[in-house]
Structure formats: structure tokens, C-alpha cells
């Protein structure tokens, strides 16, 4: 029996166990950087499997598995935090923590990585090198748990030659996976504007400078410059989703606040665009007799899937699952803090199909009805283990 067949068999054997682990994590979600109970639970599960987890970044975990002889080091990463969403699924494993839900599949990521760890440990006499397992907190919240874990040395002692992660994909049927080489997910920055004018009585227009009108002009100017007539062909999104003006029907406020996001696929353009955004806003506000404070918080960088590592992972997936079950993904303007790892190490971030249309499991991530076809856990744990062993052999 070849290594792929052995992994497939172990994945089948461990599916019920990993499903229960996923359900426990799902039922007991914790918000970003508050995953203390989750970390303790994962630690206890790993200890039962003969694996020792080390704490890092308060609620993060690192596990190292040694093969039968020295070789390369590969890192596998999962995230553990949940979202502030009220779950509407009526299932036995529904969230017990009101207002908190694993609506982005991090419970599945963690469970699948636990399954991969168990399989890799059981087969460690059949591969050479080192596999580092990373259970990361705080993916959903700036500055991102990845950035904190990196600062605390997660990519050291040993330093991985490459790093790999998978993420649920609710538009792809369970049993399938998807890959995209190159820049796959966008950078994500938060923009906060305070537009200042001069308040007054609405009936006396000569006495005030309306910041709402200035804000409107700023938004139109930015939309024209970045969305309708972009400077280059780099995928770019500049959007604003929140505006607050504490006025009334007959009260012109002193200032207006606006919050938005800027996303792109190119780091050089990202930095250039920040200055262009700032200059455009300030110039338009002054042109209209007001002023504007601009604060741009840099978030996650562009997620880069290394061509070689991604090709290796895709070839492994085609061997493990069959070519018909491996698809090519389009670039996405959503963001992921795995991008921090991808700037430092050759990386591959691929998608794990979790949908089952026949059973009505099709809700998107970050929704109150998101769930997965748990058969995907068998695919997830087995494929991660096989990709890791395949990469170690290169």
C-alpha cells in the first residue's frame, strides 16, 4: 500500500473522531485573541495522540513532528478564532456562546489540522524531515494573529522551508479543492476620515460650511479616480461603508466621519495609492472650504502563493483526489492574515470545498447560517498530510 492509500485509509478511520472535535470547537467559539479554552482543548486532544503543543502569543499553539531522519521543514497552519455573529443553525453543535459563531470555518481548519497531525504522527517512520503545525489565534482582527506569532518566533527553531494552509470554500462541493498561483488575495487597509466644515443653522447657508456636502464630493472624487478610472490594471477596491454626521433636519454639524477600506493586489501600488488617497481627500476638502483628517491603518498584505510550492501542492492534490476534483481559483479581493507568512516564506494557501447543495449546505462565510459538509474534514486532513509529505520529498 502506497503512502497516499495509507493516508486515505487513516482519514476514513479518524473521520468520526475529527468530526466530534470540530463540533466541540464549533459549539464553544471564542473571539479573536480570546481563544484560551480553545487552545486548552486542542492541547488536550493532541496530548492524547502523543503530541506536545507549546503555547505562543498567549492563545496560539505550535507542534513539531519529526520524521524518520533529518530533512526539510514544512509548516502547516490553521486558525482558531470565531466571529461576533449570532448563529441561526439548528444543529446539535450550535454555538453555546451567545453572539459568537464559527462562521468562517476556523473550527474545520483546526479539526482538519489535528487530523493531519494524528496521521503524520502515525506515519512518521515513512517520511523524512520536520513538520511544524501552527494553530493561530486572531485571524479575524487587526493586527492579525499571524503578525504577532511571527514576532514571537513561530517561523524559527526550526525555520520552515515553506508554509501551507487550507481554507473552507462554500461555493465548492465537498471533496474538491482549488488553487491559484501568484497573488491570490488582496491587501486590506482601513481608512478613517474626519471631514471638518463649519456648523450652523440649516436655514442660514451663508453662515456655515456643510461637511456633508464636502464628504459627498470627496466620495465621488475617490470613486471616479480609483473605481471608474483606475490608474493601472492592478485589481483595486476603494469603498466606504460607514458615515456619521451628528446633525439634524435643521442643524448642520461641525464634522462628518467616514470609514472605508482599500484593497489591492500589488504592494508597491498599495503604498503609492495611500498617498494619492490622502492628497486627493485633503485637496478636495480645502477646495470646498473645509478640511479633512485622514488616517490609514495598514492591515494584511497581499497573499502570495509561491509558484513552485503551489504547483507541487496542486500536483499532490490531483494525485490524492483525482484531477476532476481539483479546480483553478480566481483572484479574490478578500483578505487573509496568512499573507504575513507568505511574504517571508514560500507559501501555498488553497481552498477546501465544503458545500453540499443537495443538503442545503451552501451559505457563505461570515453568515449566521454557515456550515460545512463534514465529509470535507476527511478530504482536509488527508490532503494536508499528503501535501506535506510530498513537499518534504522534493
C-alpha positions as CSV (number, residue, x, y, z in Angstrom):
1,X,0.0,0.0,0.0
2,X,1.4,3.4,-1.0
3,X,1.6,6.4,1.2
4,X,-1.5,8.0,-0.4
5,X,-3.6,4.9,0.2
6,X,-2.4,4.7,3.8
7,X,-3.4,8.4,4.3
8,X,-6.8,7.8,2.7
9,X,-7.4,4.8,5.0
10,X,-6.3,6.7,8.1
11,X,-8.5,9.7,7.1
12,X,-11.5,7.4,6.9
13,X,-10.7,5.8,10.2
14,X,-10.3,9.1,12.0
15,X,-13.3,11.0,10.4
16,X,-15.8,10.4,13.2
17,X,-13.2,11.5,15.8
18,X,-12.2,14.6,13.9
19,X,-15.9,15.4,13.3
20,X,-16.6,15.3,17.0
21,X,-13.6,17.6,17.6
22,X,-14.8,20.0,15.0
23,X,-18.3,20.0,16.6
24,X,-16.8,20.7,20.1
25,X,-14.8,23.6,18.8
26,X,-17.9,24.9,16.9
27,X,-20.1,24.7,19.9
28,X,-17.6,26.6,22.1
29,X,-16.4,29.5,19.9
30,X,-14.2,32.3,21.2
31,X,-13.4,35.7,19.6
32,X,-10.0,36.8,18.3
33,X,-7.2,36.7,20.9
34,X,-9.6,35.2,23.5
35,X,-9.2,31.6,22.4
36,X,-7.9,30.4,25.8
37,X,-10.4,27.5,26.2
38,X,-9.9,26.5,22.5
39,X,-6.1,26.4,23.0
40,X,-6.5,24.2,26.1
41,X,-8.9,21.8,24.3
42,X,-6.7,21.4,21.3
43,X,-3.7,20.9,23.6
44,X,-5.5,18.1,25.4
45,X,-6.6,16.4,22.1
46,X,-3.1,16.5,20.8
47,X,-1.7,15.1,24.1
48,X,-4.0,12.1,23.8
49,X,-2.5,11.5,20.4
50,X,1.0,11.6,21.8
51,X,1.8,15.1,20.6
52,X,3.1,18.0,22.7
53,X,1.9,21.6,22.0
54,X,3.7,24.7,23.0
55,X,1.9,28.0,23.7
56,X,2.9,31.1,21.8
57,X,1.2,34.5,21.5
58,X,-0.9,33.7,24.6
59,X,-3.5,31.6,22.7
60,X,-1.5,30.1,19.8
61,X,0.0,26.7,19.7
62,X,2.9,25.1,17.9
63,X,3.5,21.3,17.5
64,X,6.6,19.7,15.9
65,X,6.7,16.2,14.5
66,X,10.0,14.6,13.4
67,X,10.2,12.1,10.6
68,X,12.4,9.1,10.5
69,X,15.5,11.1,9.6
70,X,16.5,14.8,9.1
71,X,15.3,16.8,6.1
72,X,13.4,19.8,5.2
73,X,10.9,21.6,7.4
74,X,7.3,22.2,6.3
75,X,4.8,24.3,8.3
76,X,1.0,23.7,8.2
77,X,-1.2,26.4,9.6
78,X,-4.8,26.6,10.9
79,X,-6.6,29.5,12.6
80,X,-8.8,29.1,15.7
81,X,-10.9,32.3,16.3
82,X,-14.6,32.9,15.7
83,X,-16.7,35.9,14.8
84,X,-19.2,38.1,16.6
85,X,-22.3,36.6,14.9
86,X,-25.5,35.0,16.3
87,X,-25.7,31.5,14.9
88,X,-29.1,30.6,13.3
89,X,-28.3,26.9,12.5
90,X,-30.4,24.5,14.4
91,X,-27.9,21.7,14.9
92,X,-26.7,19.7,17.9
93,X,-23.4,21.5,17.9
94,X,-24.9,25.0,17.7
95,X,-22.8,27.7,19.4
96,X,-23.2,27.8,23.2
97,X,-21.7,31.2,23.4
98,X,-24.4,33.8,22.5
99,X,-23.3,36.2,19.8
100,X,-20.2,34.2,18.9
101,X,-20.0,31.8,16.0
102,X,-17.5,29.9,13.9
103,X,-18.9,31.4,10.8
104,X,-15.7,31.3,8.8
105,X,-14.8,27.7,9.2
106,X,-11.9,28.0,11.6
107,X,-13.3,25.2,13.6
108,X,-13.0,23.0,10.5
109,X,-9.4,24.3,9.8
110,X,-8.3,23.4,13.4
111,X,-10.0,20.0,13.3
112,X,-8.5,19.1,9.9
113,X,-5.1,20.1,11.1
114,X,-5.5,18.0,14.2
115,X,-6.4,15.1,12.0
116,X,-3.4,15.7,9.7
117,X,-1.2,15.8,12.8
118,X,-2.5,12.5,14.0
119,X,-2.0,10.9,10.6
120,X,1.5,12.4,10.2
121,X,2.5,11.2,13.6
122,X,1.2,7.6,12.9
123,X,3.2,7.6,9.7
124,X,6.3,9.3,10.8
125,X,8.5,6.3,10.1
126,X,7.6,6.7,6.4
127,X,8.8,10.3,5.8
128,X,11.9,12.4,6.5
129,X,12.2,15.9,7.8
130,X,10.2,18.0,10.2
131,X,6.6,19.2,10.1
132,X,5.6,22.2,12.2
133,X,1.9,22.6,13.0
134,X,0.7,26.1,13.8
135,X,-2.7,26.8,15.5
136,X,-3.0,30.5,15.1
137,X,-5.3,32.9,17.0
138,X,-6.8,36.2,15.9
139,X,-7.0,35.9,12.1
140,X,-10.2,37.9,12.0
141,X,-8.9,41.0,13.8
142,X,-6.1,43.5,13.2
143,X,-3.1,43.3,13.5
144,X,-3.7,39.6,12.8
145,X,-2.5,36.7,14.9
146,X,0.0,35.8,12.2
147,X,1.9,39.0,12.6
148,X,2.1,38.5,16.4
149,X,3.2,34.9,16.1
150,X,5.9,35.8,13.6
151,X,7.2,38.5,16.0
152,X,7.3,35.8,18.8
153,X,9.3,33.4,16.6
154,X,6.8,31.0,15.1
155,X,9.0,30.8,12.0
156,X,12.1,30.0,13.9
157,X,13.6,26.9,15.6
158,X,13.1,25.3,13.2
159,X,12.6,27.7,10.3
160,X,10.2,26.2,7.7
161,X,11.3,25.9,4.1
162,X,7.7,26.6,3.1
163,X,4.2,27.0,4.7
164,X,0.8,25.7,3.7
165,X,-2.7,26.4,4.8
166,X,-6.2,25.5,3.6
167,X,-9.5,27.4,4.0
168,X,-13.1,26.4,3.6
169,X,-14.8,27.4,0.4
170,X,-18.6,27.2,0.5
171,X,-19.1,27.6,-3.3
172,X,-17.1,24.4,-4.0
173,X,-18.6,21.0,-3.4
174,X,-17.1,18.9,-0.6
175,X,-14.4,16.5,-1.9
176,X,-13.0,19.2,-4.2
177,X,-10.2,21.7,-3.7
178,X,-8.9,24.8,-5.5
179,X,-5.6,26.5,-6.2
180,X,-4.4,29.9,-7.5
181,X,-0.7,30.6,-8.0
182,X,0.7,34.1,-7.6
183,X,-1.1,37.0,-5.9
184,X,-4.4,35.3,-4.7
185,X,-5.9,37.6,-2.1
186,X,-5.8,41.3,-1.7
187,X,-4.2,43.6,0.9
188,X,-6.6,45.2,3.2
189,X,-6.3,48.6,4.8
190,X,-8.8,50.6,6.9
191,X,-9.4,54.3,6.1
192,X,-10.9,56.7,8.6
193,X,-11.8,60.3,7.6
194,X,-12.9,63.2,9.7
195,X,-14.3,65.8,7.4
196,X,-14.5,69.3,9.0
197,X,-16.6,72.2,8.0
198,X,-18.4,74.9,9.9
199,X,-21.7,74.1,11.7
200,X,-24.8,76.3,11.9
201,X,-28.5,76.6,11.4
202,X,-29.7,75.0,8.2
203,X,-31.8,78.0,7.3
204,X,-28.7,80.3,7.2
205,X,-26.4,78.8,4.4
206,X,-24.2,81.9,4.4
207,X,-23.1,81.1,7.9
208,X,-21.9,77.5,7.6
209,X,-19.8,75.2,5.5
210,X,-21.6,71.9,5.2
211,X,-19.2,68.9,5.9
212,X,-21.8,66.5,4.5
213,X,-21.5,68.1,1.1
214,X,-17.7,68.1,1.3
215,X,-17.9,64.4,2.3
216,X,-20.1,63.6,-0.6
217,X,-17.8,65.4,-3.1
218,X,-14.8,63.5,-1.6
219,X,-16.5,60.1,-2.1
220,X,-17.4,61.0,-5.7
221,X,-13.9,62.1,-6.4
222,X,-12.4,59.0,-4.9
223,X,-14.8,56.7,-6.7
224,X,-14.1,58.4,-10.1
225,X,-10.3,58.2,-9.5
226,X,-10.0,54.7,-8.1
227,X,-13.0,52.7,-9.4
228,X,-14.3,54.3,-12.6
229,X,-10.9,55.4,-14.0
230,X,-8.3,53.3,-12.1
231,X,-4.6,54.3,-12.7
232,X,-3.5,50.9,-13.7
233,X,-4.7,47.4,-14.4
234,X,-4.0,46.2,-10.8
235,X,-7.2,44.9,-9.2
236,X,-8.2,47.7,-6.7
237,X,-11.2,48.4,-4.5
238,X,-11.8,51.6,-2.6
239,X,-15.1,51.6,-0.8
240,X,-16.7,53.3,2.2
241,X,-19.4,51.7,4.3
242,X,-20.0,54.0,7.2
243,X,-20.7,57.7,7.5
244,X,-21.8,59.5,10.7
245,X,-22.9,63.1,11.0
246,X,-24.4,64.2,14.3
247,X,-26.7,66.9,12.9
248,X,-30.5,67.2,12.4
249,X,-33.0,68.4,9.9
250,X,-32.2,72.0,10.7
251,X,-28.7,71.5,12.2
252,X,-25.5,71.5,10.1
253,X,-22.8,69.6,12.1
254,X,-19.3,70.7,12.5
255,X,-17.8,67.4,11.2
256,X,-18.6,64.1,9.5
257,X,-16.7,60.8,9.9
258,X,-16.4,58.2,7.2
259,X,-14.9,54.7,7.4
260,X,-13.8,52.6,4.5
261,X,-11.5,50.0,3.1
262,X,-8.7,50.0,0.4
263,X,-7.7,46.7,-1.2
264,X,-5.3,45.8,-4.0
265,X,-3.1,43.1,-5.4
266,X,0.2,45.0,-5.6
267,X,2.3,46.2,-2.6
268,X,4.1,49.0,-4.5
269,X,0.8,50.3,-5.8
270,X,-0.7,49.9,-2.3
271,X,1.8,52.3,-0.8
272,X,1.6,54.8,-3.7
273,X,-2.2,54.7,-3.5
274,X,-2.2,55.6,0.2
275,X,-0.5,58.9,-0.7
276,X,-2.8,59.5,-3.6
277,X,-5.9,58.9,-1.5
278,X,-4.6,61.2,1.2
279,X,-3.7,64.0,-1.2
280,X,-7.0,63.7,-3.1
281,X,-9.1,63.9,0.1
282,X,-7.2,66.9,1.6
283,X,-7.2,68.8,-1.7
284,X,-10.9,68.4,-2.3
285,X,-11.8,69.3,1.3
286,X,-9.7,72.5,1.1
287,X,-11.2,73.3,-2.3
288,X,-14.6,73.4,-0.7
289,X,-13.6,75.5,2.3
290,X,-13.2,72.7,4.8
291,X,-10.5,70.3,6.0
292,X,-10.1,66.6,6.5
293,X,-8.1,64.4,8.8
294,X,-7.0,61.2,7.1
295,X,-6.0,58.0,9.0
296,X,-5.0,54.9,7.1
297,X,-4.3,51.8,9.1
298,X,-2.3,49.2,7.2
299,X,-3.8,45.8,7.5
300,X,-3.0,42.5,5.9
301,X,-0.6,42.5,2.9
302,X,-1.2,40.8,-0.5
303,X,-1.3,37.0,-0.1
304,X,1.3,35.5,-2.5
305,X,1.1,31.8,-3.5
306,X,4.6,30.7,-4.5
307,X,4.5,29.3,-8.0
308,X,6.6,26.2,-7.2
309,X,5.1,25.3,-3.8
310,X,1.6,25.8,-5.2
311,X,2.4,23.7,-8.3
312,X,3.7,21.0,-6.0
313,X,0.6,21.1,-3.8
314,X,-1.7,21.1,-6.8
315,X,0.0,18.1,-8.3
316,X,-0.2,16.3,-4.9
317,X,-3.9,17.1,-4.7
318,X,-4.5,15.8,-8.2
319,X,-2.7,12.5,-7.3
320,X,-4.6,12.2,-4.0
321,X,-8.1,13.3,-5.1
322,X,-8.0,12.9,-8.9
323,X,-7.7,15.8,-11.4
324,X,-11.5,16.2,-11.7
325,X,-11.6,17.2,-8.1
326,X,-9.0,20.0,-8.4
327,X,-10.0,23.4,-9.8
328,X,-8.3,26.7,-10.6
329,X,-9.4,29.6,-8.5
330,X,-9.8,33.2,-9.5
331,X,-8.1,36.0,-7.5
332,X,-10.1,37.4,-4.6
333,X,-10.4,40.9,-3.2
334,X,-11.0,39.4,0.3
335,X,-8.0,39.3,2.7
336,X,-6.3,36.8,5.0
337,X,-3.5,37.3,7.5
338,X,-1.8,34.2,6.2
339,X,-0.4,36.8,3.8
340,X,2.1,37.8,6.5
341,X,3.7,34.3,6.3
342,X,3.6,34.4,2.5
343,X,5.8,37.5,2.5
344,X,8.5,35.6,4.5
345,X,8.3,32.0,3.3
346,X,7.3,30.3,0.0
347,X,3.6,29.6,0.7
348,X,0.5,27.9,-0.6
349,X,-3.0,28.9,0.6
350,X,-5.6,26.7,-1.1
351,X,-9.3,26.2,-0.8
352,X,-11.2,23.2,0.6
353,X,-14.7,22.6,-0.8
354,X,-17.3,22.3,1.9
355,X,-20.7,22.7,0.1
356,X,-23.4,20.1,-0.3
357,X,-26.2,21.6,-2.4
358,X,-28.4,18.6,-2.0
359,X,-28.4,19.0,1.8
360,X,-28.8,22.8,1.6
361,X,-25.2,23.5,2.8
362,X,-24.4,26.5,0.7
363,X,-24.4,29.5,3.0
364,X,-21.4,31.8,2.6
365,X,-18.8,32.5,5.3
366,X,-19.5,35.3,7.8
367,X,-23.2,34.5,7.7
368,X,-25.4,33.2,10.5
369,X,-26.2,30.0,8.7
370,X,-22.8,29.0,7.5
371,X,-22.0,25.3,8.0
372,X,-20.0,22.6,6.2
373,X,-20.5,19.1,4.9
374,X,-18.4,17.4,7.5
375,X,-17.2,14.8,4.9
376,X,-14.9,17.7,3.8
377,X,-12.9,17.0,7.0
378,X,-11.8,13.7,5.6
379,X,-10.5,15.5,2.5
380,X,-9.0,18.3,4.5
381,X,-6.9,16.2,7.0
382,X,-5.8,13.6,4.4
383,X,-4.8,16.1,1.8
384,X,-2.8,18.3,4.2
385,X,-0.9,15.3,5.4
386,X,-0.2,14.2,1.8
387,X,0.8,17.6,0.6
388,X,3.2,18.0,3.5
389,X,4.9,14.6,2.9
390,X,5.0,15.2,-0.8
391,X,6.7,18.6,-0.3
392,X,9.2,17.1,2.1
393,X,10.3,14.7,-0.6
394,X,11.1,17.4,-3.1
